[in-house]
Amino acid sequence: MKLKNLLYIPMIAAALTACSDVDENDRYIDTGEFTPARAVLIEDFTGQNCVNCPDAHEVIEALEKQYNQHGTFIIPVSIHAGGFAIKENRGGLATDAGEEYNAHWGIDSWPQGVIDRKGSPCNYDQWPTLAFRDMGIPATMAIDVTAVKAADNKSAKISVTVNPEVSEEASLQLWVVENGIVARQRKGNETIMDYVHNNVFRAAVNGTWGEKFTFSATELLERDYSLEFNEKWNPDNLCIVAFVYDSNGVVCVNRAPVK
């Protein structure tokens, strides 16, 4: 599927002008037709008390609008962690696993992001360029995921199939992500009490760092998992993000709603 590629320019000129003063059409650069070869994982490290984090959320929304019209090529996960996050036991969205990821990447300022687990964490004005880079690199594996709710609406069965084109050792990771969470968020000088948080990391299904497998180019990897819902989650707004990663970064990624 060929897409008209318009690289989104988020508040790159923020030091010179406010985003609201930049004309909508001037936030994009037309770089011609582009055929994405794969989906890209964006790990967005964020917090409810982070005044600039909504700007990063706007970049994610723009990338989703640009690339996800004819497929799922941008897969963002907002991980609440660090000094500006609100702990779960205080009604916030931070998790212990999120804090572990934050510490692993050495993030000490927010928002920061990791694109396909390649390189170092970076500012959100770099995300469009890095995502565009990785969407052009064909994946060496394909991953499919489905998630079906039980009749009692308290759990789900998750099925994952990985089809490798090469043989290698890598890790399979499954995450629970929730959309449409209405909760407080700092934005600039104001506090928005009914801010809508999307792509929020809720939990790791198969361990904080997933499971290691030796993938074979001649054999499908098929796994089933059972997920018990946390009482704080809205089952209707959940999805499962599944990805394979190795020492060089994310090999393939996909997501599916919990139906």
Salt bridges, closest charged atoms under 4 A:
GLU24 OE1 - ARG27 NH1 3.89
ASP30 OD2 - LYS4 NZ 3.70
GLU43 OE2 - ARG117 NE 2.86
ASP44 OD2 - HIS57 NE2 3.71
GLU58 OE2 - LYS187 NZ 3.52
GLU99 OE2 - LYS87 NZ 2.84
ASP116 OD2 - ARG38 NH2 3.11
ASP134 OD1 - LYS118 NZ 3.61
ASP134 OD1 - ARG133 NE 2.56
GLU178 OE1 - ARG202 NE 2.89
ASP236 OD1 - LYS149 NZ 2.85
